[in-house]
Amino acid sequence: MHIQSQLDSVTSSAFIQESDGVRTLHLGSPVIQGAMRIDRPIDIELEYVQQMMMWLLFRDDVKHVVQLGLGAAALSKFCFFRLPNAQVTAVELDAGVIDLCRRHFGLPDNDARLNVLHMNALDYVADFSRRRSVDVLQVDLYDAQAKSPLLSTDAFYGMCASGLTADGIMTINLYCDWPEHLQHIQMIEKSFEAVAWLPEVHDGNIVAIAFKRAPTVDFDDLYTRADLIRRTFGLPANAWVDGLYHWMSDGSDVPDRGMDRESGEGDQGDD
């Protein structure tokens, strides 16, 4: 099945720049669409992209991770190299982006575990054969101007949820101006039992996490898990738990948070 969208046709305007040891991806504008520190090509450079991995706080047994919107391939590479038991799929409409990622950002060729698909993300999630096949879905879909998330509709998020396994998780970058963030979150909430988000970073990036099945949250356990993630992957997971704790204890304007809370008094851990 093919669904028409604003993403059906792309003439690539992708290019790269380098400054202070960091290579960045751009799509015909100064807006940074991804970044890589040249001497540490597997590490995730940008903070909001690191936050897209916060699902590690809740799952460590994933078999299939899907990335919608390749960017500079930071997440796809990280999952491929650091999660050796997971299948990694990346979906990208712009063939020029895929080519640049392979030539300049260290994206490996497709193999038994990595599958980079040149296709429309909407077509991917709309394919019924992929229903309940994805453990973790990471969504970062923007055009050259990056003014607002692309494909952000009730129907799209419903298809994202359908593609996830019973305990599946979606993380999504919401790059826009407040209160538009809340509008996107409210659409996501229609298809997921629980949605949370971290404080804004950079200039408007809010990363949300959506659970197909609402988890029970014990912050003592989350901080313990965060310490393990920091030691194993070098990711600042303690800051993610700090952000989730703040979200659950401050935000009375959100009527139904969906996540059961067992403990709110965990040790902060080390950064």
SEPAGU-859955 format. One record per residue (C-alpha): residue number from 1; chain; x, y, z. Coordinates in steps of 0.25 Angstrom, whole numbers. Each point is the difference from the previous one (the first is absolute). Layout:
@i NUM; ch A; xx X; yy Y; zz Z $
...
This chain:
@i 1; ch A; xx 0; yy 0; zz 0 $
@i 2; ch A; xx 5; yy 14; zz -4 $
@i 3; ch A; xx -5; yy 12; zz 7 $
@i 4; ch A; xx 3; yy 14; zz -6 $
@i 5; ch A; xx 6; yy 10; zz 9 $
@i 6; ch A; xx 9; yy 13; zz 0 $
@i 7; ch A; xx 12; yy -10; zz 0 $
@i 8; ch A; xx -3; yy -7; zz -13 $
@i 9; ch A; xx 10; yy 7; zz -8 $
@i 10; ch A; xx 14; yy 5; zz 4 $
@i 11; ch A; xx 11; yy 6; zz -8 $
@i 12; ch A; xx 12; yy -1; zz 9 $
@i 13; ch A; xx 6; yy 13; zz 5 $
@i 14; ch A; xx 8; yy -7; zz 11 $
@i 15; ch A; xx 14; yy 5; zz 3 $
@i 16; ch A; xx 10; yy -1; zz 11 $
@i 17; ch A; xx 9; yy 10; zz 8 $
@i 18; ch A; xx 11; yy -1; zz 10 $
@i 19; ch A; xx 4; yy 8; zz 12 $
@i 20; ch A; xx 8; yy -3; zz 13 $
@i 21; ch A; xx 1; yy -14; zz -3 $
@i 22; ch A; xx -15; yy -2; zz -3 $
@i 23; ch A; xx -6; yy -4; zz -13 $
@i 24; ch A; xx -14; yy 5; zz -2 $
@i 25; ch A; xx -11; yy -4; zz -10 $
@i 26; ch A; xx -9; yy 11; zz -6 $
@i 27; ch A; xx -12; yy -1; zz -10 $
@i 28; ch A; xx 2; yy 13; zz -8 $
@i 29; ch A; xx -1; yy 9; zz 12 $
@i 30; ch A; xx 9; yy 4; zz 12 $
@i 31; ch A; xx -9; yy -9; zz 9 $
@i 32; ch A; xx 8; yy -12; zz 5 $
@i 33; ch A; xx -6; yy -13; zz -3 $
@i 34; ch A; xx 10; yy -8; zz 7 $
@i 35; ch A; xx 14; yy 0; zz 5 $
@i 36; ch A; xx 12; yy -9; zz 2 $
@i 37; ch A; xx 13; yy 2; zz 8 $
@i 38; ch A; xx 11; yy -4; zz -10 $
@i 39; ch A; xx 9; yy -7; zz 9 $
@i 40; ch A; xx -12; yy -7; zz 7 $
@i 41; ch A; xx -9; yy -5; zz -11 $
@i 42; ch A; xx -8; yy -10; zz 8 $
@i 43; ch A; xx -3; yy 10; zz 12 $
@i 44; ch A; xx -13; yy 8; zz -1 $
@i 45; ch A; xx 4; yy 15; zz 0 $
@i 46; ch A; xx -13; yy 8; zz 1 $
@i 47; ch A; xx -7; yy 0; zz 14 $
@i 48; ch A; xx -14; yy -2; zz -6 $
@i 49; ch A; xx 5; yy -12; zz -8 $
@i 50; ch A; xx 5; yy -6; zz 12 $
@i 51; ch A; xx -13; yy 2; zz 7 $
@i 52; ch A; xx -7; yy -8; zz -11 $
@i 53; ch A; xx 7; yy -12; zz 6 $
@i 54; ch A; xx -7; yy 2; zz 13 $
@i 55; ch A; xx -8; yy -13; zz -3 $
@i 56; ch A; xx 12; yy -7; zz 6 $
@i 57; ch A; xx -5; yy 3; zz 14 $
@i 58; ch A; xx -12; yy -9; zz -3 $
@i 59; ch A; xx 4; yy -10; zz -10 $
@i 60; ch A; xx 13; yy -8; zz -1 $
@i 61; ch A; xx -5; yy -12; zz -8 $
@i 62; ch A; xx -3; yy 6; zz -14 $
@i 63; ch A; xx 0; yy -8; zz -12 $
@i 64; ch A; xx -4; yy 11; zz -11 $
@i 65; ch A; xx 3; yy 15; zz 1 $
@i 66; ch A; xx -5; yy 9; zz -11 $
@i 67; ch A; xx 4; yy 14; zz -3 $
@i 68; ch A; xx -9; yy 9; zz -9 $
@i 69; ch A; xx 8; yy 11; zz -5 $
@i 70; ch A; xx 15; yy -4; zz -2 $
@i 71; ch A; xx 6; yy 14; zz 4 $
@i 72; ch A; xx 15; yy -2; zz 1 $
@i 73; ch A; xx -2; yy -15; zz 3 $
@i 74; ch A; xx 4; yy 3; zz 15 $
@i 75; ch A; xx -11; yy -9; zz 6 $
@i 76; ch A; xx 0; yy -11; zz -11 $
@i 77; ch A; xx 16; yy -1; zz 2 $
@i 78; ch A; xx -1; yy 0; zz 15 $
@i 79; ch A; xx -11; yy -11; zz 0 $
@i 80; ch A; xx 7; yy -8; zz -10 $
@i 81; ch A; xx 14; yy 0; zz 7 $
@i 82; ch A; xx -4; yy 0; zz 14 $
@i 83; ch A; xx -12; yy -9; zz 0 $
@i 84; ch A; xx 5; yy -12; zz -7 $
@i 85; ch A; xx -12; yy -9; zz 3 $
@i 86; ch A; xx -10; yy 10; zz -7 $
@i 87; ch A; xx -4; yy 2; zz -15 $
@i 88; ch A; xx 1; yy 14; zz -4 $
@i 89; ch A; xx -9; yy 6; zz -11 $
@i 90; ch A; xx 1; yy 15; zz -5 $
@i 91; ch A; xx -10; yy 6; zz -9 $
@i 92; ch A; xx 4; yy 12; zz -8 $
@i 93; ch A; xx -6; yy 7; zz -12 $
@i 94; ch A; xx 12; yy 8; zz -5 $
@i 95; ch A; xx 10; yy -9; zz -7 $
@i 96; ch A; xx 10; yy 12; zz 1 $
@i 97; ch A; xx -1; yy -1; zz 15 $
@i 98; ch A; xx 3; yy -15; zz 0 $
@i 99; ch A; xx 12; yy 2; zz -10 $
@i 100; ch A; xx 6; yy 11; zz 9 $
@i 101; ch A; xx -2; yy -9; zz 13 $
@i 102; ch A; xx 7; yy -11; zz -7 $
@i 103; ch A; xx 12; yy 8; zz -6 $
@i 104; ch A; xx 2; yy 10; zz 12 $
@i 105; ch A; xx -7; yy -5; zz 12 $
@i 106; ch A; xx 4; yy -14; zz 1 $
@i 107; ch A; xx -13; yy -7; zz -3 $
@i 108; ch A; xx 3; yy -14; zz -3 $
@i 109; ch A; xx -6; yy -7; zz -12 $
@i 110; ch A; xx -12; yy -9; zz 2 $
@i 111; ch A; xx 2; yy -14; zz 5 $
@i 112; ch A; xx -7; yy -10; zz 8 $
@i 113; ch A; xx -3; yy 9; zz 12 $
@i 114; ch A; xx 0; yy 14; zz -7 $
@i 115; ch A; xx -11; yy 4; zz -10 $
@i 116; ch A; xx 0; yy 14; zz -5 $
@i 117; ch A; xx -12; yy 2; zz -9 $
@i 118; ch A; xx -2; yy 11; zz -10 $
@i 119; ch A; xx -15; yy 3; zz 2 $
@i 120; ch A; xx -11; yy 8; zz 6 $
@i 121; ch A; xx -1; yy -1; zz 15 $
@i 122; ch A; xx -15; yy 0; zz -2 $
@i 123; ch A; xx 0; yy -11; zz -9 $
@i 124; ch A; xx 8; yy -8; zz 9 $
@i 125; ch A; xx -9; yy 1; zz 12 $
@i 126; ch A; xx -12; yy -2; zz -8 $
@i 127; ch A; xx 4; yy -13; zz -5 $
@i 128; ch A; xx -9; yy -10; zz 7 $
@i 129; ch A; xx 11; yy -11; zz -1 $
@i 130; ch A; xx 9; yy 7; zz 10 $
@i 131; ch A; xx -11; yy 1; zz 10 $
@i 132; ch A; xx 5; yy -4; zz 14 $
@i 133; ch A; xx 14; yy -2; zz -5 $
@i 134; ch A; xx 8; yy 12; zz 6 $
@i 135; ch A; xx 5; yy 0; zz 15 $
@i 136; ch A; xx 5; yy 15; zz -1 $
@i 137; ch A; xx -4; yy 10; zz -10 $
@i 138; ch A; xx 8; yy 13; zz 0 $
@i 139; ch A; xx -6; yy 12; zz -8 $
@i 140; ch A; xx 7; yy 12; zz -5 $
@i 141; ch A; xx -6; yy 5; zz -13 $
@i 142; ch A; xx 2; yy 14; zz -5 $
@i 143; ch A; xx 2; yy 7; zz -13 $
@i 144; ch A; xx 11; yy 10; zz -3 $
@i 145; ch A; xx -6; yy 12; zz 8 $
@i 146; ch A; xx -3; yy -9; zz 12 $
@i 147; ch A; xx -11; yy 9; zz 5 $
@i 148; ch A; xx -10; yy -12; zz 5 $
@i 149; ch A; xx 0; yy -15; zz 0 $
@i 150; ch A; xx -4; yy -6; zz -13 $
@i 151; ch A; xx -12; yy -10; zz -1 $
@i 152; ch A; xx -5; yy 4; zz 14 $
@i 153; ch A; xx -14; yy -5; zz 0 $
@i 154; ch A; xx -9; yy -8; zz 8 $
@i 155; ch A; xx 0; yy -11; zz -11 $
@i 156; ch A; xx 15; yy 0; zz -1 $
@i 157; ch A; xx 2; yy -2; zz 15 $
@i 158; ch A; xx -11; yy -11; zz -1 $
@i 159; ch A; xx 8; yy -7; zz -10 $
@i 160; ch A; xx 13; yy 1; zz 8 $
@i 161; ch A; xx -7; yy -6; zz 12 $
@i 162; ch A; xx -5; yy -12; zz -9 $
@i 163; ch A; xx 14; yy -3; zz -5 $
@i 164; ch A; xx 5; yy -2; zz 14 $
@i 165; ch A; xx 0; yy -12; zz 8 $
@i 166; ch A; xx -9; yy -1; zz 13 $
@i 167; ch A; xx 11; yy 7; zz 9 $
@i 168; ch A; xx 5; yy 8; zz -12 $
@i 169; ch A; xx 5; yy 14; zz 3 $
@i 170; ch A; xx 1; yy 12; zz -10 $
@i 171; ch A; xx 10; yy 12; zz 3 $
@i 172; ch A; xx -2; yy 13; zz -9 $
@i 173; ch A; xx 7; yy 13; zz -2 $
@i 174; ch A; xx -10; yy 11; zz 1 $
@i 175; ch A; xx 7; yy 13; zz -6 $
@i 176; ch A; xx -10; yy 11; zz 0 $
@i 177; ch A; xx -4; yy 12; zz 9 $
@i 178; ch A; xx -9; yy -2; zz 12 $
@i 179; ch A; xx -11; yy -2; zz 1 $
@i 180; ch A; xx 0; yy -7; zz -13 $
@i 181; ch A; xx 8; yy -11; zz 8 $
@i 182; ch A; xx -12; yy -3; zz 8 $
@i 183; ch A; xx -9; yy -1; zz -13 $
@i 184; ch A; xx 9; yy -11; zz -5 $
@i 185; ch A; xx 0; yy -7; zz 14 $
@i 186; ch A; xx -15; yy 0; zz 1 $
@i 187; ch A; xx -1; yy -7; zz -14 $
@i 188; ch A; xx 10; yy -11; zz 5 $
@i 189; ch A; xx -8; yy -2; zz 12 $
@i 190; ch A; xx -11; yy -5; zz -8 $
@i 191; ch A; xx 7; yy -12; zz -4 $
@i 192; ch A; xx 9; yy -3; zz 12 $
@i 193; ch A; xx -3; yy -4; zz 14 $
@i 194; ch A; xx 10; yy 10; zz 6 $
@i 195; ch A; xx 9; yy 11; zz -5 $
@i 196; ch A; xx 11; yy 8; zz 7 $
@i 197; ch A; xx 10; yy 10; zz -5 $
@i 198; ch A; xx 13; yy 6; zz 5 $
@i 199; ch A; xx 3; yy 15; zz 2 $
@i 200; ch A; xx 3; yy 8; zz -13 $
@i 201; ch A; xx 15; yy 0; zz -5 $
@i 202; ch A; xx 7; yy 8; zz -11 $
@i 203; ch A; xx -10; yy 10; zz -6 $
@i 204; ch A; xx -14; yy -7; zz 1 $
@i 205; ch A; xx 3; yy -15; zz 0 $
@i 206; ch A; xx -9; yy -8; zz 9 $
@i 207; ch A; xx 2; yy -15; zz 0 $
@i 208; ch A; xx -12; yy -8; zz 4 $
@i 209; ch A; xx -1; yy -15; zz 3 $
@i 210; ch A; xx -13; yy -7; zz -3 $
@i 211; ch A; xx -4; yy -14; zz 6 $
@i 212; ch A; xx -10; yy -9; zz -7 $
@i 213; ch A; xx -2; yy -6; zz 14 $
@i 214; ch A; xx 1; yy 9; zz 12 $
@i 215; ch A; xx 12; yy -4; zz 9 $
@i 216; ch A; xx 1; yy 0; zz 15 $
@i 217; ch A; xx 11; yy 10; zz 3 $
@i 218; ch A; xx 9; yy -2; zz 12 $
@i 219; ch A; xx 10; yy 12; zz 0 $
@i 220; ch A; xx 10; yy -8; zz 9 $
@i 221; ch A; xx 0; yy -11; zz -11 $
@i 222; ch A; xx 1; yy 11; zz -11 $
@i 223; ch A; xx 13; yy 6; zz 7 $
@i 224; ch A; xx 6; yy -13; zz 1 $
@i 225; ch A; xx -3; yy -3; zz -14 $
@i 226; ch A; xx 6; yy 13; zz -4 $
@i 227; ch A; xx 13; yy -2; zz 7 $
@i 228; ch A; xx 1; yy -13; zz -8 $
@i 229; ch A; xx -3; yy 7; zz -13 $
@i 230; ch A; xx 10; yy 11; zz 3 $
@i 231; ch A; xx 11; yy -10; zz 3 $
@i 232; ch A; xx -3; yy -9; zz -12 $
@i 233; ch A; xx -4; yy 10; zz -11 $
@i 234; ch A; xx 6; yy 13; zz 5 $
@i 235; ch A; xx -14; yy 6; zz -1 $
@i 236; ch A; xx -4; yy 11; zz 11 $
@i 237; ch A; xx -12; yy -9; zz 4 $
@i 238; ch A; xx -1; yy 6; zz 14 $
@i 239; ch A; xx -4; yy 13; zz -6 $
@i 240; ch A; xx -11; yy -7; zz -7 $
@i 241; ch A; xx -5; yy -5; zz 13 $
@i 242; ch A; xx 1; yy 14; zz 6 $
@i 243; ch A; xx -9; yy 5; zz -11 $
@i 244; ch A; xx -10; yy -11; zz 1 $
@i 245; ch A; xx -1; yy 2; zz 15 $
@i 246; ch A; xx -2; yy 15; zz -2 $
@i 247; ch A; xx -11; yy -3; zz -11 $
@i 248; ch A; xx -7; yy -9; zz 10 $
@i 249; ch A; xx 1; yy 9; zz 12 $
@i 250; ch A; xx -3; yy 14; zz -7 $
@i 251; ch A; xx -10; yy 1; zz -12 $
@i 252; ch A; xx -14; yy 1; zz 6 $
@i 253; ch A; xx -5; yy 6; zz -13 $
@i 254; ch A; xx 1; yy -14; zz -6 $
@i 255; ch A; xx -12; yy -8; zz 6 $
@i 256; ch A; xx 3; yy -14; zz -3 $
@i 257; ch A; xx 15; yy -5; zz 0 $
@i 258; ch A; xx -3; yy -14; zz -2 $
@i 259; ch A; xx 12; yy -6; zz 8 $
@i 260; ch A; xx -2; yy -6; zz 13 $
@i 261; ch A; xx 11; yy 5; zz 10 $
@i 262; ch A; xx 5; yy -9; zz 11 $
@i 263; ch A; xx 11; yy 8; zz 5 $
@i 264; ch A; xx 4; yy 15; zz -1 $
@i 265; ch A; xx 12; yy 0; zz 10 $
@i 266; ch A; xx 12; yy -6; zz -8 $
@i 267; ch A; xx 14; yy 4; zz 2 $
@i 268; ch A; xx 4; yy 10; zz -11 $
@i 269; ch A; xx 13; yy -8; zz -3 $
@i 270; ch A; xx 12; yy 5; zz -7 $
@i 271; ch A; xx 0; yy 8; zz -13 $
